[in-house]
């Protein structure tokens, strides 16, 4: 950290910190307008935030509000890039907190072969999930998740047939499904969302964090099924302000191992090359990071 504002009492110059990209307005505690740093303002009302914090992190220095800075403790400089994985892990962590995942529960991560889905598997295990049913079409990615995380992760390859996929998820769960965390992409169909969501037990929770939209986003879930079975259906965008420091604690305690991410680093002078590399080498556990503290090649 290079400098802190007058509202910081414990942060100090030289601290290693994580800068949260989700910036929220301070004048509405219940439904604050928000932006993603240097990327997007979700509503017209959020434009003032976007104009104030428009720099992004492809830079030598970045400006963020004090509440968006989380100390990560002492590290060696060579490890700094790996801590960028927090950005991948925080999004599913927000969904798992929203769904109140509890130790020993069985959870289905729908879309586990994407970046956030694969990270969600790791975080769910760190939070004490008894079993994680990981769904997806990429057989190699599913196999890697099972290999990395052991017997608590059960792969459930998806066929695209709603009834068959629902049956397979339930079979692989081997008992009641307590929670479903959905990370299906915008290309997915409503029946693919339903296949996982409708495996949840009575009193279970479904958290939607994916990108399904438009006409394909009309899920067609049965009103009486939701009501009579006391199903909690919730959407969750990003995560709350309490999530970054909690996640740092989980990494520090050894519950989450950042080394599972395959890291490729580039200096700031090669930003375009980094973007091209990320596009070509897209994979659930691949991570491309810019290092402004490194010059040249």
Buried (B, 14 or more C-beta within 10 A) or exposed (E): BEEBEEEEEEBEEEBBBBBBBBBBBEEEEEEBBBBBBBEEBEEEEBEEBBEEBEEEBEEEEBBBBEBBBBBBEEEEEEEBBBBBBBBBBBBBBBBBBBBEBEEEBBBBBBBBBBBBBBBBBBBBBBBEBBBBBBBBEBEEBBEBBBEBBEEBBBBBBBEEEBEEBBEBBBEBBEEBBBBBBBBBBEEBBBBBBBBBBBBBBEEBBBBBBBBBEEEBBEBEBEEEEBEEBEBBBEEBEBBBEEBBEBBBEBBEEEBBEBEBBEBEBBBBEBBEEBBEBBEEEEBBBBBBBBBBEBEEE
